[in-house]
Amino acid sequence: MTEDNNGKTYSFDTCSECKLHCCQNANPPLTFNRKKTLSNYVVSQKIPLQSLFAEEEYSHSAADADGICVFYNKETKKCRVHQVKPETCRAGPVTFDINPQTRKVEFFLKKTEICALSQELYVDEKRLNAHLEIAKAEILRLICQLDAKALRAILKISEPQTFKIGENELPTDVLLKLGIE
């Protein structure tokens, strides 16, 4: 969301009050390009971080012992890399899945039990639609840039506390890389 509210973003007012924030145990997937952008930003802004990334089934931001993203500042309750944060962070609370039968990427909104921002968006159709357009663009960029192995690993992650709010045709290159005919 880009609307400014007295120096805070629309979502900051809601998200800063959250007790179970999306910066914990989220592991946002990172492409090679996003890792390079994040690394350069951390250096240019002189952000004192040692370990930025974790490599498991896919690359994602590193986390502390409590599972909180290294880019989250616990004191300010803000993202230290907000200007260049990962695509799924920009898309939140919108998430995605790929349906091989329909050959579409499906977009889901997190339920209000796990995300207060979802409620704020859900009751304001104009803001939801504006955010959904941003989320779709970010998610499509991500799935186009991830390799097939990373994308398959991400698609295994269950997100039952969501509901479908839209879908788009999958780009041909994504269909090919996932072997969807």
N, C-alpha and C positions, 0 to 999 in steps of 0.2 A: 504494500500500500504506500502510496507516495504522499497522501494528504498529510499536511503538517498541522499539529495541534499544540500551539504554544511551545514549540521546540521539541515536541515528541511526535513520533509517528503514530498514526491511528492505532496500530497494533500494540505499540509500547504501553499505552495506558492499560490495556487489558493484560498483555503478556507479563508485564512487570509485577503484577499481583498474583500470578500463577504459582501455585505450590508444587505442581508436578509439571515442570516445564519441558518443552520439546528438545531442549539441549542436553537431556539426560538419556542415555542408552539409545540414542537415535542413529548414530553411525551414518551420517549422510554420505552417500557415494560420491567419489571424486574421480573425475577424468584426469588424464595427464595434464591437459591444459589448465584445469582448475587448480591442480596442485602447484603448478608453476606460478599461476596468478597469486595464489595464497602465499606462497613462499616469498615472492617478490614484494608483496604488500607488507608482510610481517617485517621484512628487512627494512623497507623504505619508511615504515612507521615506527621502527625501533621498538617493536613489541617484544618483551622479554619472554620468549617461549623457546624451549629446547626441542622437544619432540612434537612435530606437527601432525604426522600421519601414522596410521596403522595399516598394515597390509594383512588381510585375512583372505576370505574368498573374493573380496573386492577391496579397493583402497577407500579409506574413509578417514575423517579427522580423528586424531588421537583423543583419549579421554583420561581423566584422573581416576583414582581408585574408586570413586563413587559413580563412575560412568558419565561424568559431566564433561562435555566437550571442552577441549583446551582453549577454544576461542571464546568461550563464555566467561565474562567477567562477573564473578559472584558479588563483588562490591557494588558495581553500577547496575547490575542486572541487564547488561547490554552485550551484544556481540562485538568483539574486538575487531572483527573483519567484516562488519556489516556491509560495507561498500562492495565487497567482492565475495560474499558468502556463497556457499554451495547452492546449486540449483534447487535441491529439495528444501533447503532452508528458505529460499525465496518463495517457493511454491506453498509452503506450509500455511495452513493446515490441509491443503489439498495434496493427495497422494495418488498413486497410479498402480495399474496392473495392465498386463497385456493379455488379450483374449485371442489365442491362436485360431479359434473357430471362426470368429467374426473378422479377424485380421485388423483389430482395432486396439488402440490404447484407450483404456477406460480411466476416468478421473473420479476420485472419491473424496468426500469431505469427512474429516474426523468428527465423531459424535461429540456432543457438548460435555459428556462425562469426562472426556480426556483432554478437551481443548476449549477453553472459554472463548477464544477468538472465533472458533467455529460458530458459536451462538451469535456473536456480534455480526458476523458475515451473513449467517442464515436469515436473520431478521431484516437485513438491509439488502434487498435484491440488487440494487445498483452497485453497491460495494462488492457484493459477492460476484457479480458478473465481471466487474473490472478486475478483481483479484484472480478470478478463474482464467481470464485471458493471459495474465502475466504467468500464472502457474502452468498453463498449457505450454506456453512458449519455453519456459525454463525446463519443464519435464521433457518435452520433445528434443530440446538441445541435448539434454543429458543422455537420453536413450540412443540418440544418434551417435554420440561420441564414445559411449562405453563399449568395451569389447563384449563379445557374446558371452564369455565365461562370467564376467562381472554382472552383466545384465541378468543372466539366468540365476545367479546367486541372489540377487536383489528380489527377483520375482518369487523366490521361495519364501520370503518373509511374509508371514500372515499379519494382516491388519483387520481383524474382525470388527473393530469399533469404528467402522466407516460406513458411508452409504454413497452409492453412485450418483454423480451429478452431471456426467457428460461423457462423451467419447469422441475420438477422432480416428480417421484412417491412419494406419501405420505407414510411415514412409517406406518405400521400396527397399532401401538399403537396410533397414531394421528387419524387414521380413526375410531378406536374404541372409543376413548374419545369424538370425535365429533359426534358419531352415524352415520357415513357414511357407507353405505353398498355397 
